[in-house]
């Protein structure tokens, strides 16, 4: 009788472990397309991603590069002080988007151009996304807003 209870406990533990492994694998599989890694322009130049990889690119919109084309197509360069990446975006830019301001875009890198599907801009005078600020600090370009 005791060995039957012991055997039943072992079976329940084994089934629970298998269920845990399967659920963890399914969650990981489902999230692989939803995870977008951040890269600075210098990191993209050093190690270009494959064309199908979606990632976030952040930095400052380079002065004099913002071109509003025909229709909704917008072109500009993003820089971190060490490298500059051309960006194209089709759509409406956020109201606070302008040159020399921080931005983060989500998209793919194809043929030397970052094709953004989403653009985020700073929301007030002192805000700069953490990833962008860290990348600019590494390049020695970042000046906090309160340092002026």
N, C-alpha and C positions, 0 to 999 in steps of 0.2 A: 504494500500500500504506500509506504514512504517513497519508494523508488518511482512510483507512478507520479506522485506530486512533484518530485524533484525533476523528473523528465518533462513534465508539463511546464514547469518554471523555465527550464532551459529552452524549450520550444518558444515560449512567449518572449523571452529575452532575444532569441535569435530572430524572430519575426520583427520585433521592434527595431533591432539593429539594421536589418535589411530595409525596413520602411524608412528609417532615418537616412541611410545612404542614398536610397532612391529619391527621396524628397530633396535632399541637398543637391544631388546631381541635376534634378529638374529645375530647381531654382537657379543654379549656376548657368544652365543652358538657356533659360528664359532671359537672364540678365545680360548675357554677353553682348547683345545688340544695344542694350540700354546704357552701357557704361561708356562714357566718352572721356578719354584721357586728355589732360591739358598739356599743351606745348607752347613754348615761346617761339618767335620767329627764328632765333638762333638755333634752337633745338631742331626745328624743321629743316633748316639749311644743312646742319651737321649730319642729320640722319633722316632723309626724306621718308615719309610713310608710304605704304602701298596705296594705289589709287582708290581702292575700295574701303579703306579704313576711315571711319568717322572719328573725328577728334575735335577738341576745342582749341582755338588759336586766340591768343590774347596779347595785347600790347597797346601802344599808342597809335592813333591814326596819324600817319605822317603828313606834315604840313605841305600843302600844294599838290596833293595827289588825289583829292576827292573830286571825282568826275561823275556827274549825273548824265547818263547816256539817254538814248531814245527809249521811251517807255519807262519801265520800272528798273532798268539795269543800272546799277551803281558800281563804280570801280574806285578803289583806293588802295593804299599800301598800309600795312601794319608793321610797326617797328618796335624793337626793344632796346634800341641803341647799338646793338651789335649786328643786326641783320634786318632786312626789310622783305616782306612777302606781299606780292600783289594779291588783292582780294576782289572777287566779283560777287555781287549779291543782287538777286531779283526780288523786289518787294519794296515795302515801305520801311524806311529807317526809323528808329525811335526818335522822339522829339529832341532828346538831349545829345544825339549823335553829332559830333563835329570834329574838325581837325585838332590835333594836339590833345585829345581826350582819350581816356581809357575805354577799351571795348573788348568784348569776348564774342567770338563767332563760332558756331558749330557747323561743320561741313567736311568736305574731302579736299585733298590736295592732288590736283590733276594737271599734268603738263607744266609744272612750275607755278600754278595759280591755285590759290585756295578758293574753292567754290562754296560760299557760305549759304546755308539754308536757314540760319537764324542768327540775328545780331542782337547783342545786349550792350547797352551803354550805361555809363555811370548815372547815378540818380541824384547826386548833389555835389557840391563843391569839394568835399573832402573824401568822397568815396572812390576807391580804386579796387577792383577785385583782388583778393589776396594773391592769387596765382600770378596776376599781372605785376603787382607790386613786388613780389619775390623775384620774378624774372628780371624786372628793371633794376632791383637792388644788386643782383648778380652782375649786371652789366655796368653798374656804377652810374646809372642815369636817374634813378628815382630820387625825388625830393618830396618829403611829406608836405601836405598842404599847410600845416601850421609852422613850417620852417621859413615861410616867406616874410 
